[in-house]
Amino acid sequence: MDIKVLGAGCANCHTLEDRTKAVLADTGVDASVEMITDYGVIAGYGVMNTPALVIDEQVVVSGRVPDADEIAAILTEHTG
């Protein structure tokens, strides 16, 4: 699973990245997490509000930081 956090590097972006990594560690899901701060790349995903969470090239959350339970549910949905 390939996970990207899109954002300018603000506190919310880092919170989303840290929270996602924590959920991955808790659930044992094998995934890579990458922070993307390049505005051109972010725009390429159609994201207008950051932070955004992208899983396997699909934007699943944009403009907010979901709580850990929501991230876990999203990951479960994408792992089958």
Backbone as ProteinMPNN parsed JSONL, in Angstrom:
{"seq_chain_A": "MDIKVLGAGCANCHTLEDRTKAVLADTGVDASVEMITDYGVIAGYGVMNTPALVIDEQVVVSGRVPDADEIAAILTEHTG", "coords_chain_A": {"N_chain_A": [[0.854, -1.171, 0.0], [0.539, 2.178, -0.839], [0.926, 5.245, 0.59], [0.246, 8.672, 0.709], [0.754, 11.861, 2.129], [-0.499, 14.924, 1.532], [0.461, 18.293, 1.476], [1.456, 21.548, 2.693], [3.371, 21.334, 4.592], [2.6, 22.148, 7.053], [1.475, 22.309, 10.516], [-0.881, 20.739, 10.754], [-0.564, 19.031, 8.582], [1.671, 17.539, 9.332], [0.608, 16.389, 11.619], [-1.352, 14.718, 10.493], [0.32, 12.986, 9.047], [1.849, 11.818, 11.15], [-0.199, 10.647, 12.685], [-1.255, 8.831, 10.865], [0.941, 7.113, 10.496], [1.099, 6.096, 13.09], [-1.317, 4.685, 13.301], [-0.882, 2.765, 11.328], [1.236, 1.364, 12.522], [-0.08, 0.384, 14.79], [-2.017, -1.286, 13.662], [-0.611, -3.015, 12.097], [-0.513, -2.934, 9.369], [1.113, -3.087, 6.281], [2.726, -0.556, 4.789], [3.951, 2.252, 2.915], [4.693, 5.598, 3.8], [4.571, 8.799, 2.561], [5.451, 12.202, 2.548], [4.211, 14.818, 0.672], [5.026, 17.886, -0.584], [5.12, 19.473, -2.768], [3.534, 21.838, -4.665], [2.646, 21.602, -7.318], [2.435, 18.844, -7.696], [0.528, 18.26, -5.745], [-1.678, 19.701, -6.738], [-2.061, 18.201, -9.013], [-3.422, 16.013, -8.07], [-5.874, 17.07, -7.768], [-6.455, 18.329, -5.427], [-7.567, 20.884, -3.403], [-7.681, 21.788, -0.846], [-5.621, 21.378, 1.897], [-4.545, 19.486, 4.787], [-4.213, 16.442, 2.848], [-5.057, 13.029, 2.339], [-3.817, 10.345, 0.592], [-4.361, 7.228, -0.771], [-2.977, 4.605, -2.418], [-2.965, 6.115, -4.797], [-5.482, 7.314, -4.742], [-7.448, 9.945, -3.613], [-8.528, 10.157, -0.377], [-9.188, 11.649, 1.836], [-9.568, 15.108, 2.375], [-8.606, 18.393, 3.258], [-8.841, 18.272, 6.02], [-7.995, 16.815, 9.24], [-8.384, 13.586, 9.915], [-9.546, 11.575, 12.707], [-7.837, 8.96, 14.567], [-9.381, 6.596, 14.552], [-10.972, 6.907, 12.263], [-9.011, 6.947, 10.28], [-8.031, 4.345, 10.577], [-10.321, 2.906, 9.793], [-10.504, 3.685, 7.125], [-8.115, 2.606, 6.119], [-8.62, -0.116, 6.54], [-10.722, -0.469, 4.775], [-9.36, -0.186, 2.385], [-7.602, -2.298, 2.405], [-9.045, -4.515, 2.221]], "CA_chain_A": [[0.0, 0.0, 0.0], [1.299, 3.417, -0.967], [0.175, 6.329, 1.221], [0.856, 9.995, 0.615], [0.137, 12.984, 2.822], [-0.277, 16.107, 0.713], [0.316, 19.533, 2.217], [2.546, 22.524, 2.653], [4.301, 21.101, 5.692], [2.053, 22.819, 8.236], [1.265, 21.454, 11.685], [-1.923, 19.759, 10.451], [0.014, 18.049, 7.66], [2.52, 16.653, 10.132], [-0.283, 15.623, 12.492], [-1.934, 13.659, 9.674], [1.38, 12.022, 8.766], [2.158, 11.101, 12.388], [-1.365, 9.849, 13.064], [-1.337, 7.728, 9.911], [2.015, 6.183, 10.837], [0.735, 5.44, 14.351], [-2.371, 3.708, 12.996], [-0.228, 1.669, 10.614], [1.983, 0.588, 13.514], [-1.044, -0.302, 15.659], [-2.784, -2.293, 12.916], [0.29, -3.93, 11.426], [-0.65, -2.823, 7.912], [2.381, -2.783, 5.632], [2.556, 0.551, 3.855], [4.921, 3.337, 2.973], [4.057, 6.907, 3.946], [5.411, 9.846, 1.984], [4.922, 13.568, 2.624], [4.363, 15.546, -0.588], [4.827, 19.319, -0.353], [5.194, 20.158, -4.06], [2.192, 22.302, -5.019], [2.279, 21.059, -8.619], [2.01, 17.457, -7.491], [-0.729, 18.319, -4.982], [-2.716, 20.12, -7.684], [-2.289, 17.076, -9.919], [-4.412, 15.133, -7.445], [-7.139, 17.797, -7.685], [-6.652, 18.749, -4.044], [-7.565, 22.324, -3.215], [-7.537, 22.038, 0.59], [-4.742, 20.425, 2.555], [-3.857, 18.305, 4.321], [-4.987, 15.411, 2.161], [-4.532, 11.678, 2.477], [-3.955, 9.613, -0.662], [-4.023, 5.821, -0.633], [-2.869, 3.963, -3.727], [-3.275, 7.137, -5.81], [-6.858, 7.786, -4.597], [-7.629, 10.895, -2.516], [-9.57, 9.639, 0.512], [-9.539, 12.719, 2.771], [-8.971, 16.38, 1.973], [-9.003, 19.588, 3.981], [-9.006, 18.07, 7.46], [-7.214, 15.735, 9.834], [-9.287, 12.618, 10.541], [-9.027, 10.96, 13.926], [-7.191, 7.664, 14.353], [-10.394, 5.587, 14.222], [-11.364, 7.084, 10.868], [-7.885, 6.498, 9.457], [-8.033, 2.881, 10.64], [-11.433, 2.435, 8.968], [-10.134, 3.915, 5.724], [-7.095, 1.622, 5.789], [-9.297, -1.404, 6.481], [-11.486, -0.464, 3.532], [-8.447, -0.325, 1.255], [-6.843, -3.545, 2.464], [-9.97, -5.623, 1.962]], "C_chain_A": [[0.898, 1.232, 0.0], [0.442, 4.569, -0.442], [0.954, 7.621, 1.079], [0.052, 10.974, 1.449], [0.508, 14.217, 2.011], [-0.472, 17.352, 1.566], [1.57, 20.371, 2.167], [3.587, 22.305, 3.74], [3.861, 21.773, 6.982], [1.864, 21.814, 9.375], [0.209, 20.384, 11.419], [-1.409, 18.669, 9.527], [0.861, 17.047, 8.43], [1.692, 15.813, 11.101], [-0.898, 14.469, 11.723], [-0.895, 12.582, 9.371], [1.676, 11.173, 10.006], [1.023, 10.17, 12.795], [-1.489, 8.634, 12.145], [-0.272, 6.677, 10.216], [1.697, 5.421, 12.124], [-0.329, 4.372, 14.119], [-1.777, 2.509, 12.257], [0.53, 0.769, 11.589], [1.038, -0.226, 14.398], [-1.75, -1.453, 14.953], [-1.897, -3.314, 12.223], [0.173, -3.923, 9.913], [0.695, -2.398, 7.334], [2.159, -1.712, 4.568], [3.703, 1.53, 3.995], [4.145, 4.64, 3.065], [5.044, 7.958, 3.467], [4.707, 11.193, 2.116], [5.24, 14.267, 1.303], [4.054, 17.018, -0.328], [4.865, 20.128, -1.649], [3.785, 20.53, -4.528], [1.722, 21.775, -6.366], [1.77, 19.636, -8.516], [0.675, 17.423, -6.763], [-1.88, 18.691, -5.909], [-3.054, 19.006, -8.667], [-3.277, 16.056, -9.374], [-5.79, 15.807, -7.361], [-7.45, 18.301, -6.293], [-6.535, 20.261, -3.946], [-7.354, 22.703, -1.751], [-6.663, 20.948, 1.199], [-4.939, 20.499, 4.059], [-4.809, 17.344, 3.61], [-4.271, 14.082, 2.335], [-4.849, 10.928, 1.189], [-3.508, 8.179, -0.408], [-4.081, 5.185, -2.006], [-3.419, 4.867, -4.828], [-4.732, 7.618, -5.794], [-6.943, 8.721, -3.393], [-8.794, 10.403, -1.664], [-10.023, 10.665, 1.547], [-8.843, 13.985, 2.293], [-9.509, 17.502, 2.847], [-9.203, 19.439, 5.47], [-8.11, 16.937, 7.92], [-8.191, 14.769, 10.505], [-8.678, 12.056, 11.82], [-8.488, 9.558, 13.606], [-8.193, 6.586, 13.957], [-10.822, 5.688, 12.766], [-10.246, 6.626, 9.935], [-7.841, 4.974, 9.431], [-9.131, 2.297, 9.768], [-11.122, 2.577, 7.483], [-9.103, 2.871, 5.282], [-7.709, 0.241, 5.643], [-10.067, -1.538, 5.17], [-10.577, -0.716, 2.327], [-7.614, -1.603, 1.282], [-7.742, -4.754, 2.254], [-10.362, -6.26, 3.199]], "O_chain_A": [[1.879, 1.31, 0.739], [-0.638, 4.836, -0.968], [2.165, 7.662, 1.298], [-1.178, 10.923, 1.475], [1.687, 14.516, 1.826], [-1.456, 17.458, 2.298], [2.607, 19.946, 1.659], [4.584, 23.025, 3.795], [4.661, 21.946, 7.901], [2.074, 20.614, 9.199], [0.388, 19.234, 11.82], [-1.78, 17.504, 9.674], [0.77, 15.841, 8.199], [2.029, 14.661, 11.374], [-0.963, 13.352, 12.237], [-1.203, 11.391, 9.432], [1.745, 9.947, 9.918], [1.263, 9.034, 13.203], [-1.795, 7.534, 12.605], [-0.558, 5.48, 10.195], [1.996, 4.231, 12.23], [-0.249, 3.279, 14.68], [-2.136, 1.366, 12.537], [0.465, -0.456, 11.484], [1.317, -1.382, 14.717], [-2.048, -2.475, 15.57], [-2.376, -4.368, 11.805], [0.703, -4.81, 9.244], [1.334, -1.47, 7.83], [1.48, -1.948, 3.569], [4.34, 1.628, 5.044], [3.069, 4.775, 2.481], [6.194, 8.004, 3.904], [3.515, 11.31, 1.832], [6.392, 14.302, 0.871], [2.951, 17.358, 0.098], [4.662, 21.342, -1.625], [2.948, 19.658, -4.76], [0.53, 21.525, -6.548], [0.794, 19.264, -9.169], [-0.211, 16.647, -7.121], [-2.939, 18.065, -5.868], [-4.198, 18.882, -9.103], [-3.898, 15.319, -10.139], [-6.76, 15.182, -6.931], [-8.591, 18.665, -6.005], [-5.532, 20.847, -4.355], [-6.901, 23.808, -1.451], [-6.928, 19.756, 1.039], [-5.46, 21.497, 4.557], [-6.03, 17.423, 3.751], [-3.048, 14.023, 2.459], [-5.998, 10.88, 0.75], [-2.414, 7.942, 0.105], [-5.112, 5.223, -2.676], [-4.217, 4.448, -5.667], [-5.169, 8.268, -6.744], [-6.559, 8.348, -2.284], [-9.911, 10.248, -2.158], [-11.129, 10.559, 2.078], [-7.69, 13.954, 1.863], [-10.703, 17.562, 3.142], [-9.679, 20.364, 6.128], [-7.543, 16.199, 7.114], [-8.765, 15.092, 11.545], [-7.46, 12.058, 11.997], [-8.671, 9.049, 12.501], [-7.888, 5.745, 13.111], [-11.014, 4.668, 12.104], [-10.509, 5.99, 8.915], [-7.634, 4.378, 8.374], [-8.909, 1.303, 9.075], [-11.439, 1.695, 6.685], [-9.211, 2.318, 4.188], [-7.359, -0.498, 4.723], [-10.06, -2.594, 4.538], [-10.975, -1.377, 1.368], [-6.987, -1.951, 0.282], [-7.261, -5.88, 2.125], [-11.139, -7.216, 3.182]]}, "name": "protein", "num_of_chains": 1, "seq": "MDIKVLGAGCANCHTLEDRTKAVLADTGVDASVEMITDYGVIAGYGVMNTPALVIDEQVVVSGRVPDADEIAAILTEHTG"}
